[in-house]
């Protein structure tokens, strides 16, 4: 959850005009938050998948993650070219705000717990 909060907070800060040093500091914090968020997301995916389909599920998750990382910058440049900086930044952080809200009160049983009947 801390990674999601750091990621959202830094993405919101990108909309402000700032010095290059401040931008570098925000990118550093953003990188730490994104690293924590993606690591936690992969761990959660591994925890939710049934053991019998763990490799398959993690493979699909990894492919989806890679496709998103490849398509994201292209979509960002398209939005920036057609709408400018402010709308592009707003569109980029809007989904980030929803992600922590979806997790706040979502008790999930792992696939292993479901298999064991807990």
ABEGO torsion letter per residue (X at the ends): XAAAAAAAAAAAAAABBBBAAAAAAAAAAAAAAAAAAAAAAAAAAAAABBAAAAAAAAAAAAAAAAAAAAAAAAAAAAAAAAAEAAAAAAAAAAAAAAAAAAAABBBBBBAAAAAAGX
